[in-house]
Amino acid sequence: MSQLIAGFDAGQTHTTCRLARRTTSGELEPLAEGKGPGVRHLAAPEGEERFAAALRLSMAAAAAAMGCEGVELVSAAIGASGIEAGSPVQAQGQELAVAALALPPERVTVTGDERTALRGAFPRGAGILVISGTGCIAVGRNGNGQEHRCGGWGWLLDRSGSAMDIGRDALMASVRMADGREQDTALRRSLWNALAVGSAQDLKALVVRSDFGPAGFASLAPCVDQLAAAGDIGAVAIIERSAAGLADLVAGVATALDLPCPAVAAVGGAITHLGTLQRAWGLELAARLPGAQMVLPHRDACHGALVLALDLIPDGRHWSGLA
């Protein structure tokens, strides 16, 4: 009989559940998907409750999209923000998912969303995926199935080439301009106008607010990118430094996995929507890894989760159905 599996992409803003059937040839046939609330780190207040609710509600939405009241799964895989492979948090997430989805432990896998994104981009073969959005990380797999990641250690510890990095570095430059340590340019004026601040003191008070955080810095990246495209020297330097940081991430993964000529895919809002960053990143990657080949990702993170879920099913031993 056909087998119903679920793949989850659980981010901080929302969670997507995609349901699929395993065909007789062993391939994936996507059937429906649904959205649910986002997750937060499991150690954060209400982290466990939000994680379990995100799985249940997104799966219920996917079932509703199929015209069903519920689904019975054979297996499921969850790629979630804040899950580190091999960590106690991963084990904690595994226990929560087993309970929320009513599946035996051997039919559930929980991992970081970068791992499911990697499997979506490169379902079966070797490759390196760099993700540059609000944050950034690179993760890869070689022909032996070994995986390695670089970056993604959070905005307080890491500085590699994300939208958050671009916005923060630009604001750092702006206060140096205000002090007279650097020449004042359109960069400072544009950023301060965007934030409606008139002085470095106002800026300092704004960025320490609890509602600013990484997203507040990241929101400035498009402005910096546009200034760089117009030739602003300070903005160009920031974009080039971020592009070099992304190339460093990929080079680190390539070295660890012995991939001198890797296939490299790039996803995320910053790398796909900021034109000057995208061009600078391509040049930096070519300089650091001349043998690298830029490719488009095969599929998305939800598909990667489905591939992982499919790997959990021994051939011909289990079934699933609709309720």
N, C-alpha and C positions, 0 to 999 in steps of 0.2 A: 504494500500500500504506500501511497505518497506520505511523506514525512514533513511535518510543519516545524520550522525552526525560526528563531528570532535573533536579530542583530540589533544592538542598541548603540547609539552614539549619544553619550550623556555629557553635555557641556554645562557651563555655568548659567547660560541663559535659557536653554531648553534641552529636552531629551527627545530623540527620534527613535522610534521602534519600527523596524521593517520586518515584516513577516514574509517567509518564502517557503516554497515546497521543494523538497529534493526529488528530482525526476528519476525515472528508472535508469537513466544513463549516469546518474550521480551528479548532475549539474544543478545549479540554483535557478529556480523560477520565482522571482519576486511577485508577491500577491497584493500587498497593501502596506501602508505605513501610517503611523499616527504620531502626534506630538504630545509631550507632557512637560511638566516643569523642569527646570534645571537642577543641577546638583551642586553641592559645595563640599569642601574637604570633610571627610568623615569625622575628623577631630574637632570641627567647628560646631558651634551651637546648632542643634537640630540637624546635624550632618547625616546621621543615620536615618532619621525619619524622612528627610528630603530625598535621600538616595532610594529608599524603598518605594516611596510614593512616586518618584519619577519613573521607575520601572513599571509599576502597576498601572499608572494612569496612561502612559504612552502606549503600553500594550493594549489596554482597553480601547484606546482611540483607534489603534490599528485594526482591532477586531471589529469595531463599529464600522470602519471603512469597508470591511468585507461583508457587512450585514449580519454579523454574528454577535451574540451576547458575550462570548468568551472564546478562548482558544486553549487547546491542549497541546503543549509543546513536547518535542523530543529532546531539543537542546537549545541553548541560548549562549550568546557571547555578548559581553558588555565592555565597551571602551569608554572609560570615564575620566573626566578631568580630575587630576590630583591623585591618581592611582599609580604608584611606583612598582614596577615589576620586582617581585621577591621581597616586598616589604610587609610588615604587619598590617598596614592599611589594605594591601591587596587581599590578605587572608580575611580581614574584617569585611571587605566588600563582597568576597565570595560567600561568606555565611549569610549576609543580608540578601544577596541575590537568590541563593538557594531557597530561602524562606519566602521571599516575595513572589517567586515564579513557580513555587511548588515543584521543583525538579530535584533529582538526586545530585549530589555534589559532582559526580563524574560527568554530568551532562551540562555543567555550567562552567564558564571561564570568565573571569573579570580581570581586565588589564587596563593600562593607560590608553587614552584615546589616540595617542600618537602611534601606538602599536596597531590598532585597528585601521588607522589611516594608512600606515605602511602596507598592511596586508591588502587594503583596497587598491592602493596605487600599484603594488606589485603582488598580485594574488599568489603566484607560485614561484617566481624567480627572484634573483638577486636585484638589489637596487637600493638607492638612498632617497629618502623623502625629507625635504626641509619644509618646515611649517613656520610661516612668519605672519602672525596676526597681531593681536594685542601683545602676546608673548611670542617666543620662538624656540624651536628645537629642531634637531636633525636626528633621524633614526634610520638605521639600515639593516639589511640582511644579506649575507653572502650565500654562495651556492651550497654550503654545508648546513644552512639553516641557523647559523649563529647570528645573533642580533646585537647591536650596540647603539647607544644614544649619546649625543653630546648636547649640552645646553638644557634649557627648560627648568632651571633651578629657581625660578621665581625672580621677580623684579628687584627684590632687595639684595640678591646674591649674584645675579647674572646680568651680563650686558653684551648682547650678541647681534642684534639687528632686527628688533621688532618695532612695531609702530609705537609702543611705549618707550622704547629706547630713543627713537627719533624725536618724539615730543619732549622727553626729559632733557636730552642733550641740547635741544634747541632752547629750552628755557634756561638751562645752565649758561649757555652762551649769552642769552639776553641779559642776565644779571651782571655778567662780566662787561657787557657793553654799557650797562647803566652805571657801573663803577668807573668806567674809563679804562678798564684793562684791555678792552678790544675796541676796535672802531665800530661806532654805532651804524647799523645798516637797517634796511627794510625788514630784516628778520625780526628784530626786537619789536618794531612798531606793529608789524602784522600780527605777531603772537599776542602782544598785549591788547591790541584792539579786539582780537578774537575772544579774549578772556575778560574783556571790559575791566582791565586793571590799569592804573595810572602810575604805579611806582613799584620798585622792587619790594617794598614793605607790603603793599597790597598783594603782590604775587606770592610772597612767602606765606601770608595768612591763608591764601586760597589753596595752595597745594598741600597744606597739612590738614585740610578738612577731610573728614572721614568719607565724604561722598565724592572726593576727587579721585585719588588713587590711580592705579594703572590705566583705567579707562579714560580718565581726564587727560593724562599725558598723551595717550594714544590718539585722542581726538584731534590733536594738533598735527599729526603726521601728514595729512593731505596738504595742509598749508605749507609745511616745510618742503614737501615734494614740489609743489607749484613754484615756490621761490627758487628752488634749485633749477627747475626747468627754465626759469627766467634769467638764470645766471648769477644769483646771489652767492657770493663766495662762501659765506658762512654756512648757508644751507647746503651747498654742494659738498662741503667738507663733512657735514653730518651724514648726508646720504652715502657718501663714499665710505665713511667709517662703518656704517651699518652694513653695507654690502660686503665689506671685508670681513665683518663679524660672521655673516651668514656663510661665507666661503670657508672660514675657519671651522665652523661647525661641521660642514660636509667633509672637509679634509680630515678632521679628527675621526669621523666615522669610517672614512675610506681607509685610513691607516690602520685602525683597530681591526677592521675586517679583511685587510689585504685585498682591497678593491682598487687597483691602480687606474682602471678605466671604467668607472661605474656609470650605470644609467641613473640619472638624477631627475627627480620630479619636484616641483615646488607648488605649494598650496598655501592658502591663507590670504586674508584681506590685504595685508601690506604688500606682499610680494606680487599679488595678481592685479592690484589696483593702483599702486604708486609707480608711475611710469619711469621716473628717473631711478628709483631704487631697483626696478626690474632690469633696466639696462646696465646699471653699474654692477649689479649682482652677476649678470652674465659675463661681464668682462673680468671680474674678480675670480669667478669660478674657472674660467678658461686659463687664467694666469696661474692659479694654484694647482689645478688638476687638468692639464691639457688634454688628457685622454677621456675626460668625462663627456657624456652625451646627454644633453637635455631632452627629456621626454615628457609627454603628458601623462598624468596619472591614469591608470586603467579605469578605476572606479573610485567611489568615495569611502569614507570611514564606515558607514553602515554596511556597505557591501563587504568590507574587510571583516567586520564582526560576523557577518553571515558565513564567510569562508571559515573563520575560526570555529563557529558553531557546527558547521558541516563536518569538520575534522573530528568532532567528538562522537560522531555516530558510527558505530560498527555496522558494516553492510548487512542489511536484511534482518536486523534483530529487533527493531523498535518501530513503533507506529505513532501517528498523531492524528487528531481529528478536530472537528469544530463542535462547539456547543451552542 
